[in-house]
């Protein structure tokens, strides 16, 4: 099997060639940025939330991304409809557990989605994923809180129990699918000072999952591309405002030699 180091640019090229539709029911705070990052990668974003159309929209898509960042009761029901339709079609479902551990509503929504549909990939920061794994931790709104447990053990336990791939984002990003692990060590501290980079990561992962059935490989490849672009953008940016603009530019300009030189990943 090709290693992740050899596959990252291959999958990016596949996205650019196939331009898959990525259907989102996502965070209204970051919805534009999620759409934009998918478009920059070369795919086609659609942001359809209404219960009346989500099932039909899924039929056009190659992946579904759910993000619980700005929940309503109506949106939760639409997510369930969309996830079941995605399961029936056989396309991957990514769940960004944004803010899990902050309120009981968010926690309950995550568990309902996981119980009532097949979620193929769970993504969150350390405290969010720990909460979904069953740990008694709290999250600071949508920001990570300190977690004094073994994150690799948490990810592995959740992946095995839910039969899915788990991504824990942080200074180093961890991808676990029950039998393998990848650690992506690229990235830059400016990412944590821009609202929406975490939500964009879920969209990037969904985009790569749309063209690669090996979801751990897809997630790691997407993280490598996004995080390398962030490093390049940081070199050109005096602060978070310009960084966000440059992030899109650098992601659009990614090429194979740049990824080969800068990627830092184990697994």
Buried (B, 14 or more C-beta within 10 A) or exposed (E): EEEBBEBBBEBBBBBEEBBBBBBBBBBBBBBEBBBBBBBBBBBBBBBBBEBEEBBEBBEEBBBBBBBBBBBEEEBBEBBBBBBBBBBEBEBBBBBBBBBBBBBEBBBEBBEBBBEEBBBBBBBBBBBBBBBBBEBEBEBEEBEBBEBEEEBBEBBBBBBBEBEBBBBBBEEBBBBBBBEBBBBBBBBBEBBBEBEBBBBBBBBBBBBBBBBBEBBBBBBBBBBBBBBBBBBBBBEEBEEBEBBBEBBBEBBEEBEEEBBEEBBBBEB
